[in-house]
Amino acid sequence: MIDLIGGVLILIGAGFSLIAGIGLVRLPDLYLRMHAATKAGTLGAGLVLLAIMLEAGRLEIAVRAVTGLVFLFFTAPLAAHLLGRAGYLAGVPLWDRTIQDDLTGQYGEQTKRLQGYTQPDAPLTDAVSNPAQDAD
């Protein structure tokens, strides 16, 4: 029964990975391609890792698979955010059929920061209270 579940998970994961690959080739702009790679690619790789964990039946392989899943789920959204922001700030054009761009006029031309963002005056280490000094 575990072999059947593992096989189904591998097939579904491979299908999502295939969809992600097709999306990387066929979608029209950076942002849609990035979406396909991070969403479908992460789900596909996650399902394959889950199948490996079930099929192996050994603790050390299960720990490696879970570690891979955790790493994948933490790094894929962060990488997508950084790529999207870098592309937007570099002026990568949106798809010509994009309806709405919520970031138009929100970034400063010189600073490349959001308009409402203010830099803190004090360094972070000065802002944190020291319990030893508070006791005096």
C-alpha positions, 0 to 999 in steps of 0.5 A: 500500500505504501508503494502505491501511495509513494508512486502516486505522490511521485507521479503527482509531483512530477506532473507539477514539476512539468507544469512549472517547467512549461510555465517557465517556457510559455508564460510571458513575463518575469513575474508570471514565470517566477510564480510558476517556478515557485508555486508549482515547482515547490509543490512538485519537489515537495511531493517527490520528497514526501514520496521518498520519505514514505518509500525509504522507510528509514529514519535517516532518509526521512530526516533528510527529506523533511530537512529538504522540505523545510529548506524548500518551503523557507527559501522558495518564497524568499527567493521569489520575493527578492527576484520580483523586487529586483526585477521591478526595480530594474525596470523589467516590463510587465506583460502588456495585458497586465491590468493593474500595477499597485507599485507605480509611484510607490518607490523613490527614484533615488533611494529605491525604497518605498515612499512611506519607509523611514530609516530609524535614527538609532542603530538597532543595538541602541534601541534594545534595552539592556536589563543589567542597566535597567536594574540600576 
